[in-house]
Amino acid sequence: MPHAPLKRPITTAPAAPTAVPEGLQVLGPLEPHFTDILTPGALRFLTVLARRFEPRRQQLLARRTERQGRLSGGEFPDFLPETGAVREGDWTVAPIPPDLIDRRVEITGPVDRKMVINALNSGARVYMADFEDSNAPTWRNNLEGQLNLRDAVRGTITFTSPEGKQYALAAHTATLMVRPRGWHLEEKHLTVDGSPISAALFDFGLFFFHNAAALIAKGTGPYFYLPKLESHLEARLWNDVFTLAQHELGIPQGTIRATVLIETILAAFEMDEILYELREHSAGLNCGRWDYIFSFIKKFQHRPDFVLPDRARVTMDRHFLKSYVDLLIQTCHRRGAHAMGGMAAQIPIKHDPAANEAALEKVRQDKLREVRAGHDGTWVAHPGLVPIAQEAFASMSGPNQLGVRREAVRVAASDLLTVPEGEITEAGLRTNVDVGIQYLESWLRGLGCVPIYNLMEDAATAEISRTQVWQWLRHGKVTAALVEQTIAEQLNKLGRGGRFPLAAELFQRMTTQPDCPEFLTKVAYDYLD
């Protein structure tokens, strides 16, 4: 495929002037209903957060880059000697709020209006409304998502499908949690003092400003999932954000609760420390297994002895993943925090009953594995999987398994770094290219959660696809000619409509350049409205 120059999209003209704090500029179009979210008060709040925390965010991102350089130079991660007292200390996180004691099944998905209603009505205990991996962060998606959550918190959200079907909230709904974007991302449509605001602060700040008081009045609270952390210092930054935010809005300290996704290999070595930094605001840890595999590939990208086999062969029974699960459960329960299981990405296969039953049986066995390991709850991506996950976790003796201490677990650094054996096949390459291009094309059209081959793919699984291809090419497991041929063949199969040509070109750029790009969402964000 030719390496023609990529054209940046035409940028939207700055929005009409509005009542904004000095130094803040809104660059995205201001449709009438967007001003219900981008109020003067909310914009002032975002300005306070950005000015207080942007320098530290930049320092921590520079620290990530420096750490990556050391890993590429041959350093191995290990448990930190300077935080040994934290790991050995006798402390616990703050008591769990009543509406988070039972989290046996959590459903996750993007923040479009129909999804918000269906997820809250799904029968799951918790709905994680996602501004991150299952949301393509267009300006419209982000602001309409904030409007949808505002209406959901107030119980007024409704939706009418193009076919005329009506959707509204049931009498009993799931507890709401929100996942903002990670520290590495920016929101290009809003700048403070000339620089794009942190996407994490943008997502968190708007939701917290508009909904914290209303949630508290309903007997719940502002609850969050925190993605992509790589160290306890990044957790400390979040904790300081929470402390300032509560102070600014006059909300009691400790009202915010956050569950951290352990989805990077470096965070796995600092789980105690992450809980400790957030102990007043902690709601536990989660096994973000797809991003964890992606992180494992990325962090050891230049090491030929860390090449992973086909994605389908990297299953949760592999030693490095089982060790990570065991350590997470032991750490959480020792500290009085929930240990949440990973995502079931399968979706019901309506046209093939036999295939559907086989897929659901995989989900059932995976959830039973999590129960037996000691998890307190799990994730699903589709309402149709809620009953299966509920059935598996109904075998627990109570609303959680905090009493399952796993005291016999002994996990060393070498356990977390054991590379699984397995084949690298042309079929695996083709699957990675196929899924990667299909997902990118949908993401570029504003869809971040995409059903592909009966799995709900999001940015995490697409990241595995493209980093595996890069890793295999870098270490001579496949040739550049085969990668280019496979991409070209897949593009011909998928067609050249929509944004498939751009998706294929971006996928090829990311898999063939000398250094592995850190995040595909950062690369592709330049081409998103």
C-alpha positions in Angstrom: 0.0 0.0 0.0 1.5 3.4 -0.9 2.5 5.7 1.9 0.6 8.8 0.7 0.6 11.8 3.0 -2.4 11.8 5.3 -4.6 14.8 5.2 -5.7 16.3 8.4 -9.5 17.0 8.7 -10.8 20.5 8.2 -11.0 22.0 11.7 -14.2 23.5 12.9 -14.3 27.2 13.3 -14.2 28.5 16.8 -17.6 28.7 18.5 -19.5 31.9 19.0 -18.4 33.9 22.1 -20.0 32.8 25.3 -19.6 33.6 29.0 -16.3 31.9 29.7 -13.5 32.6 32.2 -10.5 34.6 31.0 -8.0 32.3 29.5 -10.5 29.6 28.6 -11.6 29.1 25.0 -14.2 26.8 23.6 -13.2 25.7 20.1 -16.0 23.2 19.4 -19.3 24.3 17.9 -21.8 25.4 20.6 -25.2 23.9 19.7 -28.0 25.3 21.8 -28.3 22.3 24.2 -24.5 22.1 24.7 -24.7 25.4 26.7 -26.7 23.4 29.3 -23.4 21.6 30.1 -20.9 24.3 29.3 -22.3 26.7 31.8 -20.2 29.6 33.1 -20.0 27.9 36.5 -18.8 24.6 34.9 -16.3 26.3 32.8 -14.9 28.2 35.8 -14.6 24.8 37.6 -12.7 23.3 34.6 -10.4 26.3 34.6 -9.6 25.8 38.3 -8.8 22.1 37.7 -6.7 22.7 34.7 -4.6 25.4 36.2 -4.0 23.5 39.4 -3.2 20.1 38.0 -1.9 20.4 34.4 1.7 20.9 35.4 1.7 17.7 37.4 0.0 15.8 34.7 2.7 16.8 32.3 5.4 15.8 34.7 3.8 12.4 35.2 3.5 11.9 31.4 7.2 12.8 31.1 7.9 10.2 33.8 6.1 7.6 31.7 8.3 8.4 28.7 11.4 8.2 30.8 10.3 4.8 32.3 9.6 3.4 28.9 13.1 4.3 27.9 14.5 2.3 30.8 12.3 -0.7 30.0 13.4 -0.6 26.4 17.0 -0.5 27.6 16.6 -3.8 29.5 15.2 -2.8 32.9 12.6 -5.1 34.5 9.8 -3.7 36.7 9.7 -4.8 40.3 7.9 -3.9 43.5 9.2 -0.5 44.8 11.6 -0.7 47.7 10.8 2.8 48.7 7.1 1.9 49.4 7.7 -1.3 51.3 6.2 0.2 54.4 2.9 0.8 52.6 2.8 -2.8 51.4 3.6 -4.2 54.8 1.5 -1.8 56.8 -1.8 -2.6 58.5 -4.3 -0.2 56.9 -7.6 -0.4 55.1 -9.5 1.9 52.7 -12.6 3.9 53.9 -15.8 1.8 54.5 -17.7 0.9 51.4 -20.8 3.0 50.7 -24.1 1.0 51.0 -24.9 1.1 47.3 -21.5 -0.3 46.4 -21.4 -3.2 48.9 -23.0 -5.5 46.3 -21.3 -5.2 42.8 -21.8 -8.7 41.6 -22.5 -7.8 38.0 -21.5 -4.5 36.4 -22.4 -3.6 32.8 -20.2 -1.2 30.8 -20.8 0.8 27.6 -20.7 4.2 25.9 -22.8 7.2 26.9 -25.3 7.3 24.0 -28.8 7.9 25.2 -30.3 4.4 24.4 -27.3 2.6 25.9 -27.6 4.7 29.1 -31.2 3.7 29.6 -30.8 0.0 28.7 -27.7 -0.3 30.9 -29.4 1.3 33.9 -32.4 -1.0 33.3 -30.4 -4.1 32.6 -30.6 -5.7 36.1 -26.9 -5.3 36.7 -25.9 -3.8 40.0 -23.7 -1.1 38.5 -23.5 0.6 35.1 -20.2 2.1 34.2 -20.9 4.9 31.8 -17.8 5.1 29.6 -16.2 8.2 28.1 -13.1 6.2 27.4 -12.4 3.0 25.5 -16.0 2.3 24.3 -16.6 6.0 23.4 -15.2 7.7 20.3 -14.5 11.1 21.8 -16.1 13.4 19.2 -17.2 16.8 20.6 -20.8 15.8 20.0 -20.4 12.3 21.7 -18.8 13.8 24.8 -21.2 16.7 25.3 -24.3 14.6 24.5 -23.0 12.0 26.8 -22.8 14.5 29.6 -26.4 15.6 28.9 -27.5 12.0 28.9 -26.0 11.3 32.3 -27.4 14.6 33.7 -30.9 13.5 32.6 -30.3 9.9 33.9 -29.2 11.2 37.3 -32.4 13.3 37.5 -34.6 10.4 36.3 -35.9 12.3 33.3 -34.0 10.5 30.5 -36.1 9.1 27.6 -35.4 8.0 24.1 -37.5 7.2 21.0 -36.0 5.0 18.4 -36.4 5.8 14.6 -39.0 2.9 14.6 -41.0 4.7 17.3 -40.0 2.4 20.3 -40.0 4.3 23.6 -37.3 3.9 26.2 -37.5 5.2 29.8 -36.0 4.3 33.2 -37.4 1.5 35.3 -38.4 2.0 38.9 -35.2 0.3 40.0 -31.9 1.0 38.2 -28.2 0.2 38.5 -25.9 2.4 40.5 -24.1 4.8 38.2 -20.3 5.0 37.9 -18.5 7.0 35.3 -15.2 6.4 33.5 -13.4 9.6 32.3 -10.6 9.4 29.8 -7.1 8.7 30.9 -4.3 11.1 31.9 -2.6 10.7 28.5 -5.5 12.2 26.4 -6.5 15.8 25.7 -9.7 17.5 24.8 -8.8 19.6 21.8 -12.0 21.5 21.7 -11.4 23.4 24.9 -8.2 25.2 25.9 -7.0 26.8 29.1 -4.3 29.4 28.8 -3.7 28.3 25.2 -3.3 24.6 25.9 -5.9 21.8 25.4 -7.4 20.7 28.7 -6.7 17.2 30.0 -9.5 14.9 28.8 -9.6 13.3 32.2 -10.3 16.6 33.9 -12.8 17.6 31.2 -14.9 14.4 31.6 -14.6 14.3 35.4 -15.1 18.0 35.9 -18.3 18.4 33.9 -19.9 15.3 35.3 -19.0 16.1 38.9 -20.0 19.8 38.7 -23.5 19.0 37.3 -24.3 15.8 39.2 -22.5 15.4 42.5 -25.2 17.2 44.6 -28.1 15.5 42.8 -26.5 12.1 43.3 -25.9 12.7 47.0 -29.6 13.9 47.4 -30.6 10.5 45.9 -28.7 8.6 48.5 -25.8 7.6 46.3 -22.7 9.6 45.3 -20.3 10.6 42.5 -18.5 7.3 41.7 -15.8 6.8 39.1 -13.6 4.3 37.3 -10.0 5.5 36.7 -8.3 4.1 33.6 -4.7 3.6 32.4 -2.9 4.4 35.6 0.8 3.4 35.6 1.8 4.4 39.1 0.7 5.4 42.6 1.8 8.9 41.8 -0.9 9.1 39.1 -3.4 7.8 41.7 -2.2 10.5 44.1 -2.9 13.1 41.4 -6.5 11.8 41.1 -6.8 11.9 44.9 -5.8 15.5 44.9 -8.2 16.3 42.1 -11.0 14.7 44.2 -10.0 16.7 47.3 -10.0 20.0 45.5 -13.2 19.3 43.6 -15.1 18.4 46.8 -13.7 21.5 48.5 -14.7 23.8 45.6 -18.3 22.5 45.6 -18.7 22.3 49.3 -19.1 18.5 49.4 -17.8 16.4 52.3 -14.4 14.9 51.8 -14.5 11.2 51.0 -17.9 11.5 49.1 -16.2 10.6 45.8 -15.4 6.9 45.4 -13.2 5.5 42.6 -12.3 2.0 41.4 -8.9 1.9 39.6 -8.5 -0.4 36.6 -5.3 -2.3 36.9 -4.7 -2.5 33.2 -1.1 -1.7 32.9 1.8 -4.0 33.8 3.5 -1.3 35.8 0.4 -0.6 37.9 0.3 -4.3 38.8 3.5 -3.7 40.9 1.9 -0.8 42.8 -1.6 -2.1 43.7 -1.2 -1.6 47.4 0.3 1.9 46.8 -2.6 2.9 44.5 -5.2 1.8 47.1 -3.2 3.7 49.8 -3.1 7.0 47.8 -6.9 6.8 47.2 -7.8 5.2 50.6 -10.3 7.9 51.5 -11.9 7.7 48.1 -11.3 4.1 47.1 -13.9 1.6 45.9 -11.5 -1.1 44.8 -9.5 -2.4 41.9 -10.6 -4.0 38.6 -8.8 -6.5 36.3 -8.8 -4.6 33.0 -7.5 -7.7 31.2 -7.5 -6.6 27.6 -5.6 -3.3 28.2 -3.3 -5.3 30.5 -2.3 -7.5 27.7 -1.9 -4.5 25.4 0.3 -2.9 28.1 2.4 -6.0 28.4 3.2 -5.9 24.7 3.8 -2.2 24.6 6.0 -1.9 27.6 8.3 -4.6 26.4 8.0 -3.8 22.7 11.8 -3.9 22.0 12.4 -7.2 23.8 12.4 -10.3 21.5 11.9 -12.6 24.6 8.5 -10.9 25.3 6.7 -11.6 22.1 3.2 -12.9 22.7 1.4 -15.6 20.6 -1.9 -15.1 18.8 -4.4 -13.1 20.8 -6.8 -16.0 21.1 -4.1 -18.0 22.9 -3.5 -15.4 25.6 -6.2 -16.6 28.0 -6.8 -16.0 31.7 -5.3 -19.3 32.7 -1.9 -18.3 31.5 0.5 -17.9 34.4 1.2 -14.2 34.1 -2.5 -13.3 34.0 -3.5 -15.8 36.7 -0.8 -14.3 38.9 -2.0 -10.8 38.3 -5.6 -11.8 39.2 -4.5 -13.6 42.4 -2.4 -10.7 43.6 -5.2 -8.2 42.9 -7.7 -10.2 44.9 -5.3 -10.7 47.8 -4.3 -7.0 47.8 -7.9 -5.7 47.7 -9.3 -8.0 50.3 -6.5 -7.3 52.7 -7.4 -3.6 52.4 -11.2 -3.9 52.6 -11.7 -3.1 48.9 -13.5 -4.8 46.1 -11.7 -6.9 43.6 -13.6 -6.7 40.4 -13.3 -9.2 37.5 -12.8 -8.6 33.8 -15.0 -8.0 30.8 -17.0 -10.6 29.0 -17.0 -9.3 25.5 -19.3 -11.8 23.9 -22.7 -10.7 22.5 -25.7 -13.0 21.9 -25.7 -14.7 18.5 -29.4 -14.6 17.5 -29.1 -16.2 14.1 -27.3 -19.4 15.3 -28.6 -21.1 18.5 -25.8 -23.6 18.7 -23.1 -21.0 18.3 -24.9 -18.8 20.8 -25.0 -21.5 23.4 -21.3 -22.2 22.9 -20.5 -18.5 23.4 -22.7 -18.2 26.5 -21.0 -21.3 28.0 -17.6 -19.6 27.6 -19.0 -16.6 29.5 -20.4 -18.9 32.2 -17.1 -20.7 32.7 -15.2 -17.5 32.8 -17.5 -16.0 35.4 -17.3 -19.2 37.5 -13.5 -18.9 37.3 -13.7 -15.4 38.7 -16.1 -16.5 41.5 -13.8 -19.3 42.5 -10.7 -17.0 42.4 -12.4 -14.7 44.9 -13.6 -11.8 42.9 -16.5 -9.6 44.2 -18.1 -8.9 40.9 -17.6 -8.9 37.2 -18.1 -7.0 33.9 -20.3 -7.6 30.9 -20.7 -5.6 27.7 -24.2 -6.6 26.8 -27.5 -6.8 28.7 -28.0 -10.3 27.5 -25.1 -11.5 29.5 -26.3 -10.1 32.8 -28.4 -13.2 33.8 -25.5 -15.5 33.1 -23.1 -13.5 35.2 -25.7 -13.1 38.0 -26.2 -16.9 38.1 -22.4 -17.4 38.5 -22.0 -14.9 41.2 -25.2 -16.0 43.0 -23.0 -18.9 44.3 -21.3 -16.4 46.7 -22.3 -16.7 50.3 -23.0 -12.9 50.6 -23.0 -9.6 48.6 -19.2 -9.8 48.1 -16.2 -12.0 49.0 -14.1 -9.6 51.1 -13.7 -12.4 53.5 -11.8 -14.5 51.0 -8.3 -13.4 51.9 -6.1 -15.6 49.6 -3.4 -15.4 52.3 -1.4 -18.3 50.7 -0.9 -16.4 47.5 2.8 -15.5 46.8 3.4 -13.6 43.7 6.9 -12.5 42.7 7.9 -10.1 40.0 8.9 -13.1 37.8 5.3 -14.4 38.0 3.9 -11.2 36.5 6.6 -11.3 33.8 6.3 -14.9 32.6 5.8 -14.8 28.9 3.2 -17.3 27.7 4.2 -19.8 25.0 2.1 -20.3 21.9 2.0 -20.1 18.1 2.0 -17.0 15.9 0.0 -17.8 12.9 -1.0 -16.2 9.6 -4.6 -16.6 10.7 -3.8 -14.7 13.9 -2.2 -11.9 11.8 -5.2 -11.8 9.5 -7.6 -11.6 12.5 -5.6 -8.7 14.0 -5.6 -6.8 10.8 -9.3 -7.4 10.1 -10.4 -6.4 13.6 -8.0 -3.5 13.8 -9.2 -1.9 10.6 -12.8 -2.5 11.2 -12.7 -1.0 14.7 -10.6 2.0 13.5 -13.1 2.7 10.7 -16.0 2.7 13.1 -14.1 4.8 15.7 -13.3 7.4 13.0 -17.1 7.6 12.3 -17.8 8.3 16.0 -18.6 4.7 17.1 -16.3 3.4 19.9 -18.1 0.2 20.8 -18.4 -2.1 17.8 -19.8 -5.7 17.4 -17.3 -7.6 15.3 -17.6 -11.4 14.9 -19.9 -11.7 17.9 -17.6 -9.9 20.2 -18.0 -6.3 21.5 -14.7 -4.7 20.5 -13.5 -1.5 22.0 -10.2 0.4 21.9 -8.5 -2.0 24.2 -9.0 -5.0 22.0 -8.0 -3.0 18.9 -4.9 -1.9 20.7 -3.9 -5.6 21.1 -4.5 -6.2 17.4 -2.2 -3.4 16.2 0.5 -3.8 18.8 0.8 -7.5 18.2 1.3 -6.9 14.5 3.9 -4.2 15.3 5.7 -6.6 17.7 5.6 -9.6 15.3 7.0 -7.5 12.5 9.7 -5.9 14.8 11.0 -9.2 15.9 10.9 -11.1 12.6 7.8 -13.3 13.2 6.2 -11.9 10.1 7.5 -9.9 7.1 6.7 -6.4 6.1 5.6 -7.7 2.7 3.1 -10.1 4.4 1.7 -7.4 6.7 1.2 -5.0 3.7 -0.3 -7.7 1.6 -2.7 -8.7 4.4 -3.8 -5.1 5.0 -4.4 -4.6 1.2 -6.4 -7.8 1.0 -8.4 -6.9 4.0 -9.2 -3.5 2.7 -10.3 -5.0 -0.6 -12.6 -7.4 1.3 -14.0 -4.6 3.5 -14.5 -2.2 0.6 -13.4 1.4 0.2 -16.5 3.1 1.4 -16.9 4.9 4.7 -13.5 5.6 6.3 -11.9 2.2 5.5 -9.1 3.7 3.4 -8.0 6.0 6.1 -8.4 3.3 8.8 -6.2 0.9 6.7 -3.6 3.6 6.2 -3.5 4.5 9.9 -3.3 0.8 10.8 -0.4 0.3 8.5 1.5 3.4 9.7 1.1 2.3 13.3 2.3 -1.2 12.7 5.2 -0.5 10.5 6.9 2.5 11.9 10.2 2.1 14.0 8.6 2.8 17.4 5.3 1.5 18.5 2.8 4.4 19.0 1.7 4.7 22.6 -2.0 4.8 21.9 -4.0 4.4 18.7 -6.6 6.8 20.1 -4.0 9.6 20.2 -2.9 8.9 16.6 -6.5 8.8 15.3 -7.8 11.7 17.4 -6.4 14.1 14.8 -8.9 12.8 12.3 -11.9 12.9 14.6 -14.3 15.9 14.6 
